């Protein structure tokens, strides 16, 4: 678990949740209230890759910078785990479009999604539904 502070100065926790069919990084308020998640799949047979496909923050917690905290923590963890990020999620894609060079300079790797990645996400979400 990682402790951070949102734009309001409130403490939040970001953690990796691999208990559901679809894994995610989650952000929770100090009282344990789940505020959002960044969902991903690790494609079978593609060791060392992680496909981020959906990030959402509950509407009542919008504007607090929680999505950015989730993205940055997920990317930092991907560096620590030596994973190549595949940004299907528009938020991850936008972040890497803007900050990809800095991410790579920190040791991060990413690549553009391929049709097979979208198929992997589709299969995972159908199974996890």
Buried (B, 14 or more C-beta within 10 A) or exposed (E): EBEBEBEEEBEBBBEBEEEEEBBBBBBBBEEEEEBBBBBBBBBEEBEEBBBBBBBBBEEEBEEBBBBBBBBBBBBBBBBEEEBBBBBBBEBBBEBBEEBBEEBEEEEBBBEEBEEEBBEBBEEBBEEEE
